[in-house]
Amino acid sequence: MPIYEYRCRDCQSTFEVLINRSTEPRCPGCAGGQLDKLISTFSPAAGNHEAGPQAELPACGTCGVPGGPCAMY
């Protein structure tokens, strides 16, 4: 089940809702139903929060971008 982020048009609060087929989202602040679905940002998967330093990727030989298309050749 996906999690969607909404903003209430009545009270302007922003909140997330876990949606299934029968869920009709309502604002938890004012119980309003006039909602705008927001574009959520990417969130990395849960995992080890104590990751060490990451290896630096070599620069691309063509464009100079680290990790570029030809950096691995």
All heavy atoms as TSV, in Angstrom:
chain	resi	resn	atom	element	x	y	z
A	1	MET	N	N	0.844	-1.185	0.000
A	1	MET	CA	C	0.000	0.000	0.000
A	1	MET	C	C	0.886	1.244	0.000
A	1	MET	O	O	1.794	1.347	0.796
A	1	MET	CB	C	-0.885	0.006	1.240
A	1	MET	CG	C	-1.983	-1.031	1.206
A	1	MET	SD	S	-3.083	-0.918	2.618
A	1	MET	CE	C	-2.060	-1.702	3.846
A	2	PRO	N	N	0.608	2.162	-0.899
A	2	PRO	CA	C	1.424	3.371	-0.990
A	2	PRO	C	C	1.068	4.407	0.078
A	2	PRO	O	O	-0.037	4.436	0.602
A	2	PRO	CB	C	1.094	3.909	-2.381
A	2	PRO	CG	C	-0.260	3.386	-2.674
A	2	PRO	CD	C	-0.362	2.061	-1.974
A	3	ILE	N	N	2.034	5.246	0.363
A	3	ILE	CA	C	1.829	6.380	1.262
A	3	ILE	C	C	1.805	7.631	0.399
A	3	ILE	O	O	2.720	7.861	-0.396
A	3	ILE	CB	C	2.948	6.493	2.308
A	3	ILE	CG1	C	2.953	5.270	3.207
A	3	ILE	CG2	C	2.780	7.767	3.136
A	3	ILE	CD1	C	4.091	5.242	4.194
A	4	TYR	N	N	0.746	8.423	0.527
A	4	TYR	CA	C	0.614	9.663	-0.228
A	4	TYR	C	C	0.658	10.854	0.715
A	4	TYR	O	O	0.241	10.767	1.867
A	4	TYR	CB	C	-0.701	9.690	-1.013
A	4	TYR	CG	C	-0.746	8.692	-2.134
A	4	TYR	CD1	C	-1.504	7.537	-2.033
A	4	TYR	CD2	C	-0.028	8.912	-3.302
A	4	TYR	CE1	C	-1.543	6.614	-3.065
A	4	TYR	CE2	C	-0.067	7.997	-4.346
A	4	TYR	CZ	C	-0.825	6.852	-4.221
A	4	TYR	OH	O	-0.869	5.950	-5.238
A	5	GLU	N	N	1.146	11.972	0.208
A	5	GLU	CA	C	1.220	13.208	0.986
A	5	GLU	C	C	0.170	14.171	0.449
A	5	GLU	O	O	0.005	14.317	-0.760
A	5	GLU	CB	C	2.617	13.808	0.860
A	5	GLU	CG	C	2.863	14.962	1.786
A	5	GLU	CD	C	4.320	15.411	1.758
A	5	GLU	OE1	O	5.118	14.863	0.981
A	5	GLU	OE2	O	4.638	16.315	2.530
A	6	TYR	N	N	-0.571	14.802	1.355
A	6	TYR	CA	C	-1.654	15.709	0.992
A	6	TYR	C	C	-1.522	17.035	1.731
A	6	TYR	O	O	-0.913	17.119	2.793
A	6	TYR	CB	C	-3.012	15.113	1.370
A	6	TYR	CG	C	-3.406	13.899	0.586
A	6	TYR	CD1	C	-3.124	12.628	1.050
A	6	TYR	CD2	C	-4.086	14.021	-0.626
A	6	TYR	CE1	C	-3.503	11.502	0.331
A	6	TYR	CE2	C	-4.469	12.905	-1.346
A	6	TYR	CZ	C	-4.172	11.651	-0.863
A	6	TYR	OH	O	-4.543	10.534	-1.576
A	7	ARG	N	N	-2.152	18.081	1.163
A	7	ARG	CA	C	-2.311	19.373	1.840
A	7	ARG	C	C	-3.804	19.682	1.837
A	7	ARG	O	O	-4.469	19.617	0.806
A	7	ARG	CB	C	-1.564	20.491	1.134
A	7	ARG	CG	C	-1.818	21.863	1.832
A	7	ARG	CD	C	-0.995	22.997	1.276
A	7	ARG	NE	N	0.411	22.753	1.531
A	7	ARG	CZ	C	1.356	22.730	0.592
A	7	ARG	NH1	N	1.047	22.949	-0.661
A	7	ARG	NH2	N	2.610	22.500	0.895
A	8	CYS	N	N	-4.329	20.025	3.008
A	8	CYS	CA	C	-5.744	20.348	3.157
A	8	CYS	C	C	-5.987	21.768	2.640
A	8	CYS	O	O	-5.277	22.702	3.014
A	8	CYS	CB	C	-6.145	20.232	4.625
A	8	CYS	SG	S	-7.866	20.676	4.937
A	9	ARG	N	N	-6.988	21.930	1.800
A	9	ARG	CA	C	-7.326	23.254	1.277
A	9	ARG	C	C	-7.981	24.136	2.336
A	9	ARG	O	O	-7.927	25.364	2.249
A	9	ARG	CB	C	-8.276	23.135	0.094
A	9	ARG	CG	C	-7.647	22.534	-1.127
A	9	ARG	CD	C	-8.624	22.502	-2.268
A	9	ARG	NE	N	-8.087	21.731	-3.380
A	9	ARG	CZ	C	-8.781	21.423	-4.445
A	9	ARG	NH1	N	-10.041	21.811	-4.559
A	9	ARG	NH2	N	-8.239	20.718	-5.397
A	10	ASP	N	N	-8.615	23.510	3.351
A	10	ASP	CA	C	-9.303	24.280	4.384
A	10	ASP	C	C	-8.355	24.843	5.430
A	10	ASP	O	O	-8.380	26.038	5.723
A	10	ASP	CB	C	-10.375	23.418	5.064
A	10	ASP	CG	C	-11.456	22.988	4.085
A	10	ASP	OD1	O	-11.753	23.757	3.143
A	10	ASP	OD2	O	-11.996	21.883	4.259
A	11	CYS	N	N	-7.500	23.983	6.016
A	11	CYS	CA	C	-6.642	24.447	7.119
A	11	CYS	C	C	-5.162	24.509	6.747
A	11	CYS	O	O	-4.329	24.868	7.571
A	11	CYS	CB	C	-6.837	23.564	8.355
A	11	CYS	SG	S	-6.185	21.894	8.188
A	12	GLN	N	N	-4.814	24.146	5.504
A	12	GLN	CA	C	-3.450	24.205	4.972
A	12	GLN	C	C	-2.460	23.262	5.667
A	12	GLN	O	O	-1.259	23.408	5.492
A	12	GLN	CB	C	-2.903	25.647	5.012
A	12	GLN	CG	C	-3.702	26.632	4.195
A	12	GLN	CD	C	-3.770	26.236	2.727
A	12	GLN	OE1	O	-2.771	25.950	2.107
A	12	GLN	NE2	N	-4.976	26.204	2.178
A	13	SER	N	N	-2.936	22.285	6.442
A	13	SER	CA	C	-2.010	21.342	7.060
A	13	SER	C	C	-1.555	20.332	6.018
A	13	SER	O	O	-2.252	20.044	5.045
A	13	SER	CB	C	-2.640	20.641	8.265
A	13	SER	OG	O	-3.708	19.819	7.854
A	14	THR	N	N	-0.336	19.806	6.201
A	14	THR	CA	C	0.240	18.806	5.318
A	14	THR	C	C	0.387	17.520	6.107
A	14	THR	O	O	0.831	17.540	7.248
A	14	THR	CB	C	1.618	19.277	4.812
A	14	THR	OG1	O	1.451	20.533	4.140
A	14	THR	CG2	C	2.226	18.295	3.845
A	15	PHE	N	N	0.006	16.385	5.480
A	15	PHE	CA	C	0.053	15.105	6.192
A	15	PHE	C	C	0.200	13.970	5.196
A	15	PHE	O	O	0.022	14.147	3.994
A	15	PHE	CB	C	-1.215	14.917	7.035
A	15	PHE	CG	C	-2.484	14.991	6.229
A	15	PHE	CD1	C	-3.091	13.844	5.734
A	15	PHE	CD2	C	-3.071	16.213	5.945
A	15	PHE	CE1	C	-4.244	13.920	4.985
A	15	PHE	CE2	C	-4.227	16.299	5.196
A	15	PHE	CZ	C	-4.818	15.151	4.711
A	16	GLU	N	N	0.568	12.785	5.713
A	16	GLU	CA	C	0.710	11.585	4.903
A	16	GLU	C	C	-0.365	10.587	5.284
A	16	GLU	O	O	-0.770	10.518	6.444
A	16	GLU	CB	C	2.079	10.952	5.122
A	16	GLU	CG	C	3.223	11.815	4.650
A	16	GLU	CD	C	4.572	11.201	4.959
A	16	GLU	OE1	O	4.656	10.293	5.809
A	16	GLU	OE2	O	5.553	11.631	4.344
A	17	VAL	N	N	-0.810	9.798	4.281
A	17	VAL	CA	C	-1.841	8.796	4.519
A	17	VAL	C	C	-1.435	7.509	3.807
A	17	VAL	O	O	-1.038	7.542	2.638
A	17	VAL	CB	C	-3.215	9.254	3.973
A	17	VAL	CG1	C	-4.275	8.199	4.199
A	17	VAL	CG2	C	-3.635	10.561	4.607
A	18	LEU	N	N	-1.538	6.382	4.508
A	18	LEU	CA	C	-1.345	5.073	3.911
A	18	LEU	C	C	-2.649	4.709	3.218
A	18	LEU	O	O	-3.696	4.638	3.850
A	18	LEU	CB	C	-0.996	4.051	4.994
A	18	LEU	CG	C	-0.731	2.631	4.534
A	18	LEU	CD1	C	0.534	2.569	3.691
A	18	LEU	CD2	C	-0.581	1.722	5.752
A	19	ILE	N	N	-2.609	4.524	1.908
A	19	ILE	CA	C	-3.821	4.354	1.111
A	19	ILE	C	C	-4.005	2.895	0.685
A	19	ILE	O	O	-3.086	2.258	0.221
A	19	ILE	CB	C	-3.758	5.234	-0.159
A	19	ILE	CG1	C	-3.613	6.703	0.203
A	19	ILE	CG2	C	-4.959	5.019	-1.049
A	19	ILE	CD1	C	-4.824	7.310	0.841
A	20	ASN	N	N	-5.245	2.404	0.846
A	20	ASN	CA	C	-5.618	1.134	0.234
A	20	ASN	C	C	-6.841	1.404	-0.635
A	20	ASN	O	O	-7.284	2.535	-0.763
A	20	ASN	CB	C	-5.861	0.045	1.285
A	20	ASN	CG	C	-6.985	0.370	2.233
A	20	ASN	OD1	O	-7.958	1.013	1.862
A	20	ASN	ND2	N	-6.873	-0.064	3.471
A	21	ARG	N	N	-7.428	0.390	-1.217
A	21	ARG	CA	C	-8.526	0.597	-2.172
A	21	ARG	C	C	-9.719	1.343	-1.579
A	21	ARG	O	O	-10.369	2.119	-2.253
A	21	ARG	CB	C	-9.011	-0.742	-2.704
A	21	ARG	CG	C	-8.036	-1.393	-3.620
A	21	ARG	CD	C	-8.613	-2.664	-4.161
A	21	ARG	NE	N	-7.595	-3.402	-4.891
A	21	ARG	CZ	C	-7.860	-4.431	-5.641
A	21	ARG	NH1	N	-9.085	-4.869	-5.760
A	21	ARG	NH2	N	-6.892	-5.039	-6.269
A	22	SER	N	N	-10.043	1.098	-0.333
A	22	SER	CA	C	-11.247	1.696	0.252
A	22	SER	C	C	-10.974	2.969	1.051
A	22	SER	O	O	-11.892	3.545	1.609
A	22	SER	CB	C	-11.943	0.665	1.146
A	22	SER	OG	O	-11.083	0.317	2.224
A	23	THR	N	N	-9.726	3.424	1.102
A	23	THR	CA	C	-9.390	4.616	1.880
A	23	THR	C	C	-9.796	5.879	1.141
A	23	THR	O	O	-9.435	6.078	-0.014
A	23	THR	CB	C	-7.881	4.679	2.169
A	23	THR	OG1	O	-7.499	3.510	2.873
A	23	THR	CG2	C	-7.535	5.898	3.000
A	24	GLU	N	N	-10.568	6.724	1.804
A	24	GLU	CA	C	-10.877	8.051	1.293
A	24	GLU	C	C	-10.242	9.024	2.267
A	24	GLU	O	O	-10.723	9.186	3.386
A	24	GLU	CB	C	-12.383	8.274	1.216
A	24	GLU	CG	C	-12.737	9.521	0.448
A	24	GLU	CD	C	-14.219	9.591	0.152
A	24	GLU	OE1	O	-14.811	8.549	-0.178
A	24	GLU	OE2	O	-14.764	10.686	0.271
A	25	PRO	N	N	-9.111	9.633	1.898
A	25	PRO	CA	C	-8.363	10.442	2.856
A	25	PRO	C	C	-9.142	11.654	3.363
A	25	PRO	O	O	-9.895	12.276	2.620
A	25	PRO	CB	C	-7.118	10.860	2.082
A	25	PRO	CG	C	-7.484	10.742	0.654
A	25	PRO	CD	C	-8.519	9.663	0.566
A	26	ARG	N	N	-8.947	11.963	4.641
A	26	ARG	CA	C	-9.516	13.146	5.291
A	26	ARG	C	C	-8.388	13.817	6.072
A	26	ARG	O	O	-7.469	13.157	6.541
A	26	ARG	CB	C	-10.623	12.772	6.281
A	26	ARG	CG	C	-11.745	11.907	5.735
A	26	ARG	CD	C	-12.613	12.563	4.749
A	26	ARG	NE	N	-13.629	13.416	5.343
A	26	ARG	CZ	C	-14.431	14.154	4.625
A	26	ARG	NH1	N	-14.345	14.141	3.322
A	26	ARG	NH2	N	-15.319	14.917	5.183
A	27	CYS	N	N	-8.476	15.102	6.230
A	27	CYS	CA	C	-7.487	15.854	6.990
A	27	CYS	C	C	-7.573	15.470	8.470
A	27	CYS	O	O	-8.656	15.523	9.054
A	27	CYS	CB	C	-7.736	17.348	6.825
A	27	CYS	SG	S	-6.654	18.378	7.829
A	28	PRO	N	N	-6.447	15.101	9.087
A	28	PRO	CA	C	-6.484	14.758	10.513
A	28	PRO	C	C	-6.680	15.989	11.407
A	28	PRO	O	O	-7.099	15.854	12.555
A	28	PRO	CB	C	-5.125	14.109	10.767
A	28	PRO	CG	C	-4.241	14.628	9.695
A	28	PRO	CD	C	-5.125	14.885	8.512
A	29	GLY	N	N	-6.423	17.195	10.876
A	29	GLY	CA	C	-6.567	18.407	11.671
A	29	GLY	C	C	-7.994	18.920	11.739
A	29	GLY	O	O	-8.499	19.258	12.802
A	30	CYS	N	N	-8.681	18.953	10.575
A	30	CYS	CA	C	-10.025	19.533	10.545
A	30	CYS	C	C	-11.069	18.587	9.953
A	30	CYS	O	O	-12.223	18.965	9.815
A	30	CYS	CB	C	-10.011	20.841	9.760
A	30	CYS	SG	S	-9.784	20.621	7.975
A	31	ALA	N	N	-10.656	17.371	9.588
A	31	ALA	CA	C	-11.526	16.349	8.985
A	31	ALA	C	C	-12.058	16.769	7.609
A	31	ALA	O	O	-13.015	16.202	7.118
A	31	ALA	CB	C	-12.669	15.973	9.912
A	32	GLY	N	N	-11.416	17.751	6.995
A	32	GLY	CA	C	-11.827	18.209	5.673
A	32	GLY	C	C	-11.491	17.202	4.587
A	32	GLY	O	O	-10.559	16.410	4.719
A	33	GLY	N	N	-12.238	17.231	3.517
A	33	GLY	CA	C	-12.023	16.325	2.404
A	33	GLY	C	C	-11.501	17.004	1.155
A	33	GLY	O	O	-11.270	16.352	0.145
A	34	GLN	N	N	-11.311	18.327	1.197
A	34	GLN	CA	C	-10.782	19.078	0.060
A	34	GLN	C	C	-9.259	19.044	0.135
A	34	GLN	O	O	-8.636	19.899	0.757
A	34	GLN	CB	C	-11.292	20.522	0.085
A	34	GLN	CG	C	-12.780	20.630	-0.059
A	34	GLN	CD	C	-13.225	20.166	-1.446
A	34	GLN	OE1	O	-12.585	20.458	-2.446
A	34	GLN	NE2	N	-14.321	19.418	-1.484
A	35	LEU	N	N	-8.655	18.037	-0.515
A	35	LEU	CA	C	-7.223	17.805	-0.385
A	35	LEU	C	C	-6.532	17.905	-1.733
A	35	LEU	O	O	-7.109	17.563	-2.764
A	35	LEU	CB	C	-6.974	16.409	0.196
A	35	LEU	CG	C	-7.708	16.073	1.482
A	35	LEU	CD1	C	-7.468	14.619	1.841
A	35	LEU	CD2	C	-7.276	16.990	2.602
A	36	ASP	N	N	-5.303	18.370	-1.709
A	36	ASP	CA	C	-4.444	18.370	-2.886
A	36	ASP	C	C	-3.351	17.339	-2.656
A	36	ASP	O	O	-2.675	17.361	-1.623
A	36	ASP	CB	C	-3.792	19.744	-3.093
A	36	ASP	CG	C	-4.801	20.806	-3.467
A	36	ASP	OD1	O	-5.703	20.512	-4.277
A	36	ASP	OD2	O	-4.686	21.929	-2.940
A	37	LYS	N	N	-3.185	16.404	-3.618
A	37	LYS	CA	C	-2.113	15.414	-3.507
A	37	LYS	C	C	-0.810	16.109	-3.877
A	37	LYS	O	O	-0.725	16.789	-4.904
A	37	LYS	CB	C	-2.361	14.235	-4.430
A	37	LYS	CG	C	-1.381	13.091	-4.196
A	37	LYS	CD	C	-1.543	11.968	-5.199
A	37	LYS	CE	C	-2.779	11.166	-4.918
A	37	LYS	NZ	N	-2.842	9.964	-5.800
A	38	LEU	N	N	0.203	15.968	-3.034
A	38	LEU	CA	C	1.495	16.602	-3.255
A	38	LEU	C	C	2.467	15.612	-3.871
A	38	LEU	O	O	2.309	14.392	-3.737
A	38	LEU	CB	C	2.062	17.117	-1.929
A	38	LEU	CG	C	1.171	18.092	-1.164
A	38	LEU	CD1	C	1.817	18.459	0.155
A	38	LEU	CD2	C	0.920	19.332	-1.992
A	39	ILE	N	N	3.484	16.123	-4.519
A	39	ILE	CA	C	4.551	15.285	-5.052
A	39	ILE	C	C	5.545	15.070	-3.924
A	39	ILE	O	O	6.138	16.014	-3.410
A	39	ILE	CB	C	5.221	15.953	-6.260
A	39	ILE	CG1	C	4.206	16.117	-7.378
A	39	ILE	CG2	C	6.422	15.136	-6.716
A	39	ILE	CD1	C	4.718	16.876	-8.570
A	40	SER	N	N	5.686	13.828	-3.521
A	40	SER	CA	C	6.581	13.489	-2.414
A	40	SER	C	C	8.000	13.311	-2.922
A	40	SER	O	O	8.229	12.940	-4.066
A	40	SER	CB	C	6.120	12.210	-1.732
A	40	SER	OG	O	4.832	12.370	-1.212
A	41	THR	N	N	8.954	13.528	-2.037
A	41	THR	CA	C	10.352	13.319	-2.370
A	41	THR	C	C	10.736	11.878	-2.118
A	41	THR	O	O	10.078	11.159	-1.382
A	41	THR	CB	C	11.253	14.245	-1.538
A	41	THR	OG1	O	11.036	13.972	-0.164
A	41	THR	CG2	C	10.955	15.704	-1.827
A	42	PHE	N	N	11.818	11.462	-2.712
A	42	PHE	CA	C	12.326	10.111	-2.569
A	42	PHE	C	C	12.867	9.916	-1.156
A	42	PHE	O	O	13.519	10.788	-0.601
A	42	PHE	CB	C	13.439	9.882	-3.592
A	42	PHE	CG	C	14.176	8.603	-3.397
A	42	PHE	CD1	C	13.617	7.407	-3.795
A	42	PHE	CD2	C	15.413	8.597	-2.805
A	42	PHE	CE1	C	14.289	6.222	-3.622
A	42	PHE	CE2	C	16.096	7.426	-2.624
A	42	PHE	CZ	C	15.530	6.223	-3.032
A	43	SER	N	N	12.615	8.754	-0.598
A	43	SER	CA	C	13.153	8.401	0.703
A	43	SER	C	C	13.905	7.091	0.564
A	43	SER	O	O	13.344	6.104	0.097
A	43	SER	CB	C	12.017	8.240	1.717
A	43	SER	OG	O	12.531	7.841	2.956
A	44	PRO	N	N	15.175	7.047	0.961
A	44	PRO	CA	C	15.930	5.801	0.817
A	44	PRO	C	C	15.376	4.723	1.738
A	44	PRO	O	O	14.763	5.015	2.764
A	44	PRO	CB	C	17.349	6.187	1.212
A	44	PRO	CG	C	17.200	7.410	2.033
A	44	PRO	CD	C	15.962	8.106	1.551
A	45	ALA	N	N	15.593	3.498	1.368
A	45	ALA	CA	C	15.134	2.372	2.178
A	45	ALA	C	C	15.836	2.373	3.525
A	45	ALA	O	O	16.974	2.822	3.653
A	45	ALA	CB	C	15.410	1.070	1.446
A	46	ALA	N	N	15.142	1.859	4.526
A	46	ALA	CA	C	15.733	1.759	5.865
A	46	ALA	C	C	16.903	0.796	5.812
A	46	ALA	O	O	16.909	-0.180	5.074
A	46	ALA	CB	C	14.686	1.285	6.853
A	47	GLY	N	N	17.894	1.069	6.595
A	47	GLY	CA	C	19.058	0.195	6.590
A	47	GLY	C	C	20.026	0.613	7.664
A	47	GLY	O	O	19.651	1.224	8.662
A	48	ASN	N	N	21.264	0.317	7.445
A	48	ASN	CA	C	22.304	0.635	8.400
A	48	ASN	C	C	22.537	2.142	8.404
A	48	ASN	O	O	22.955	2.722	7.407
A	48	ASN	CB	C	23.589	-0.118	8.022
A	48	ASN	CG	C	24.696	0.108	9.018
A	48	ASN	OD1	O	24.540	0.874	9.967
A	48	ASN	ND2	N	25.807	-0.552	8.807
A	49	HIS	N	N	22.287	2.783	9.524
A	49	HIS	CA	C	22.451	4.237	9.632
A	49	HIS	C	C	23.882	4.621	9.971
A	49	HIS	O	O	24.205	5.782	10.056
A	49	HIS	CB	C	21.500	4.812	10.678
A	49	HIS	CG	C	20.068	4.613	10.311
A	49	HIS	ND1	N	19.480	5.244	9.244
A	49	HIS	CD2	C	19.104	3.831	10.846
A	49	HIS	CE1	C	18.219	4.886	9.149
A	49	HIS	NE2	N	17.978	4.016	10.102
A	50	GLU	N	N	24.730	3.638	10.188
A	50	GLU	CA	C	26.118	3.906	10.553
A	50	GLU	C	C	27.039	3.568	9.399
A	50	GLU	O	O	28.057	2.926	9.573
A	50	GLU	CB	C	26.486	3.102	11.795
A	50	GLU	CG	C	25.676	3.480	13.017
A	50	GLU	CD	C	26.078	2.673	14.241
A	50	GLU	OE1	O	27.238	2.250	14.304
A	50	GLU	OE2	O	25.236	2.478	15.104
A	51	ALA	N	N	26.648	3.970	8.208
A	51	ALA	CA	C	27.462	3.670	7.034
A	51	ALA	C	C	28.770	4.439	7.100
A	51	ALA	O	O	28.809	5.591	7.520
A	51	ALA	CB	C	26.705	4.033	5.763
A	52	GLY	N	N	29.818	3.796	6.680
A	52	GLY	CA	C	31.131	4.428	6.670
A	52	GLY	C	C	31.258	5.364	5.492
A	52	GLY	O	O	30.321	5.577	4.731
A	53	PRO	N	N	32.442	5.923	5.317
A	53	PRO	CA	C	32.643	6.832	4.186
A	53	PRO	C	C	32.470	6.089	2.871
A	53	PRO	O	O	32.863	4.939	2.736
A	53	PRO	CB	C	34.069	7.330	4.369
A	53	PRO	CG	C	34.705	6.401	5.330
A	53	PRO	CD	C	33.621	5.744	6.119
A	54	GLN	N	N	31.863	6.754	1.913
A	54	GLN	CA	C	31.632	6.138	0.623
A	54	GLN	C	C	32.846	6.338	-0.268
A	54	GLN	O	O	33.500	7.377	-0.216
A	54	GLN	CB	C	30.396	6.738	-0.037
A	54	GLN	CG	C	29.139	6.455	0.726
A	54	GLN	CD	C	27.917	6.997	0.010
A	54	GLN	OE1	O	28.017	7.603	-1.040
A	54	GLN	NE2	N	26.767	6.762	0.584
A	55	ALA	N	N	33.120	5.325	-1.089
A	55	ALA	CA	C	34.241	5.424	-2.013
A	55	ALA	C	C	33.916	6.471	-3.076
A	55	ALA	O	O	32.804	6.548	-3.557
A	55	ALA	CB	C	34.490	4.074	-2.664
A	56	GLU	N	N	34.898	7.258	-3.411
A	56	GLU	CA	C	34.692	8.276	-4.436
A	56	GLU	C	C	34.753	7.621	-5.802
A	56	GLU	O	O	35.641	6.822	-6.087
A	56	GLU	CB	C	35.780	9.348	-4.326
A	56	GLU	CG	C	35.531	10.534	-5.209
A	56	GLU	CD	C	36.518	11.645	-4.916
A	56	GLU	OE1	O	36.765	11.926	-3.745
A	56	GLU	OE2	O	37.020	12.219	-5.897
A	57	LEU	N	N	33.784	7.934	-6.649
A	57	LEU	CA	C	33.737	7.359	-7.983
A	57	LEU	C	C	34.744	8.061	-8.881
A	57	LEU	O	O	34.941	9.272	-8.777
A	57	LEU	CB	C	32.333	7.506	-8.572
A	57	LEU	CG	C	31.228	6.756	-7.853
A	57	LEU	CD1	C	29.886	7.109	-8.454
A	57	LEU	CD2	C	31.469	5.260	-7.934
A	58	PRO	N	N	35.373	7.305	-9.783
A	58	PRO	CA	C	36.309	7.950	-10.703
A	58	PRO	C	C	35.557	8.858	-11.678
A	58	PRO	O	O	34.399	8.624	-11.985
A	58	PRO	CB	C	36.955	6.769	-11.433
A	58	PRO	CG	C	35.968	5.655	-11.316
A	58	PRO	CD	C	35.265	5.870	-10.006
A	59	ALA	N	N	36.237	9.892	-12.145
A	59	ALA	CA	C	35.619	10.815	-13.102
A	59	ALA	C	C	35.515	10.163	-14.468
A	59	ALA	O	O	36.366	9.377	-14.863
A	59	ALA	CB	C	36.428	12.100	-13.202
A	60	CYS	N	N	34.462	10.492	-15.176
A	60	CYS	CA	C	34.244	10.008	-16.539
A	60	CYS	C	C	35.357	10.556	-17.431
A	60	CYS	O	O	35.693	11.733	-17.344
A	60	CYS	CB	C	32.870	10.482	-17.019
A	60	CYS	SG	S	32.545	10.141	-18.748
A	61	GLY	N	N	35.929	9.720	-18.264
A	61	GLY	CA	C	37.008	10.159	-19.144
A	61	GLY	C	C	36.560	11.086	-20.249
A	61	GLY	O	O	37.354	11.819	-20.821
A	62	THR	N	N	35.269	11.103	-20.559
A	62	THR	CA	C	34.757	11.940	-21.641
A	62	THR	C	C	34.240	13.276	-21.134
A	62	THR	O	O	34.611	14.330	-21.625
A	62	THR	CB	C	33.624	11.222	-22.391
A	62	THR	OG1	O	34.124	9.990	-22.890
A	62	THR	CG2	C	33.110	12.054	-23.547
A	63	CYS	N	N	33.368	13.226	-20.105
A	63	CYS	CA	C	32.720	14.464	-19.662
A	63	CYS	C	C	33.234	14.953	-18.309
A	63	CYS	O	O	32.927	16.061	-17.906
A	63	CYS	CB	C	31.207	14.265	-19.594
A	63	CYS	SG	S	30.697	13.032	-18.386
A	64	GLY	N	N	33.974	14.133	-17.564
A	64	GLY	CA	C	34.516	14.540	-16.273
A	64	GLY	C	C	33.553	14.384	-15.115
A	64	GLY	O	O	33.881	14.711	-13.987
A	65	VAL	N	N	32.355	13.870	-15.366
A	65	VAL	CA	C	31.361	13.694	-14.311
A	65	VAL	C	C	31.725	12.470	-13.470
A	65	VAL	O	O	31.945	11.387	-14.029
A	65	VAL	CB	C	29.941	13.515	-14.917
A	65	VAL	CG1	C	28.926	13.190	-13.843
A	65	VAL	CG2	C	29.541	14.748	-15.680
A	66	PRO	N	N	31.829	12.602	-12.126
A	66	PRO	CA	C	32.096	11.438	-11.301
A	66	PRO	C	C	31.030	10.372	-11.513
A	66	PRO	O	O	29.856	10.641	-11.470
A	66	PRO	CB	C	32.052	11.980	-9.869
A	66	PRO	CG	C	32.323	13.435	-10.006
A	66	PRO	CD	C	31.732	13.815	-11.334
A	67	GLY	N	N	31.467	9.152	-11.790
A	67	GLY	CA	C	30.524	8.062	-12.028
A	67	GLY	C	C	29.840	8.150	-13.373
A	67	GLY	O	O	28.834	7.504	-13.603
A	68	GLY	N	N	30.361	8.968	-14.276
A	68	GLY	CA	C	29.768	9.154	-15.594
A	68	GLY	C	C	29.743	7.865	-16.405
A	68	GLY	O	O	30.249	6.830	-15.972
A	69	PRO	N	N	29.193	7.911	-17.615
A	69	PRO	CA	C	28.984	6.696	-18.395
A	69	PRO	C	C	30.239	5.912	-18.730
A	69	PRO	O	O	30.185	4.703	-18.878
A	69	PRO	CB	C	28.280	7.202	-19.663
A	69	PRO	CG	C	28.521	8.662	-19.718
A	69	PRO	CD	C	28.744	9.105	-18.304
A	70	CYS	N	N	31.388	6.553	-18.868
A	70	CYS	CA	C	32.588	5.799	-19.228
A	70	CYS	C	C	33.561	5.691	-18.061
A	70	CYS	O	O	34.696	5.258	-18.233
A	70	CYS	CB	C	33.252	6.418	-20.455
A	70	CYS	SG	S	33.887	8.056	-20.178
A	71	ALA	N	N	33.164	6.057	-16.854
A	71	ALA	CA	C	34.064	6.037	-15.702
A	71	ALA	C	C	34.457	4.631	-15.294
A	71	ALA	O	O	35.481	4.430	-14.655
A	71	ALA	CB	C	33.410	6.758	-14.519
A	72	MET	N	N	33.659	3.651	-15.626
A	72	MET	CA	C	33.931	2.294	-15.181
A	72	MET	C	C	34.783	1.503	-16.172
A	72	MET	O	O	35.089	0.364	-15.966
A	72	MET	CB	C	32.616	1.535	-14.949
A	72	MET	CG	C	31.742	2.173	-13.909
A	72	MET	SD	S	32.641	2.233	-12.338
A	72	MET	CE	C	31.538	3.219	-11.382
A	73	TYR	N	N	35.154	2.108	-17.317
A	73	TYR	CA	C	35.910	1.368	-18.341
A	73	TYR	C	C	37.372	1.616	-18.217
A	73	TYR	O	O	37.859	2.574	-17.828
A	73	TYR	CB	C	35.410	1.746	-19.742
A	73	TYR	CG	C	33.975	1.408	-19.933
A	73	TYR	CD1	C	33.022	2.412	-20.040
A	73	TYR	CD2	C	33.553	0.088	-19.996
A	73	TYR	CE1	C	31.677	2.104	-20.220
A	73	TYR	CE2	C	32.221	-0.219	-20.165
A	73	TYR	CZ	C	31.286	0.773	-20.288
A	73	TYR	OH	O	29.984	0.477	-20.443
